[in-house]
């Protein structure tokens, strides 16, 4: 990536994000070696400097790591990514090498206690089966409802990040709508959906 062009590329949205607490799906692990997930055809990675620059420039405060590209650079890439997030003080959840990495991220901002939970749907092809030391939150509405119910009473807001849907579809499916409604009824305030590469 051309690091010098990043500020210009994102300037219009960076201005809007500069005074808020921003959530994101971080789908590009840091590339620290030639290792790649052998079960994937396409690999999405970034380098340390570019990732650090954009996380700071876009004022990102919390990210989901539960997505279908987080293991594209194998476990070393995931470890390097979490290392950078911890270095920058950015909250994260959804994937890692410790159970605590998949637990909800909880914190307070602007006097509001927030819980951030993250999950990836298997249909997005995370291809993580060959990583025995990986913890990752796979999408299961019943489990999500248990998680939301458990944390609901201890926070003011619950945000559920769901990596799901069909690539390049402009519409959610009937099943997504049903599952989202169940999760909302269990206590989620926001469903933050991503994956299809459309708005």
Buried (B, 14 or more C-beta within 10 A) or exposed (E): BEEEEBEEEBEEEBEEBEEEBBBBBBBBBBBBEEBBBEEBEEBBBBBBEBBBBBBEBBBBBBBBBBBBBBBBBBBBBBBBBBEBBEEEEBBBBBBBBEEEBBBBBBBEEEEEEBBBBBBBBEEBBBBBEEBEEBBBBEBBBEEBBEBBEEBBEEBEBBBBBBBBBBEEEEEBEEEBEEBBEBBBEBBBBBBBBBBBEEE
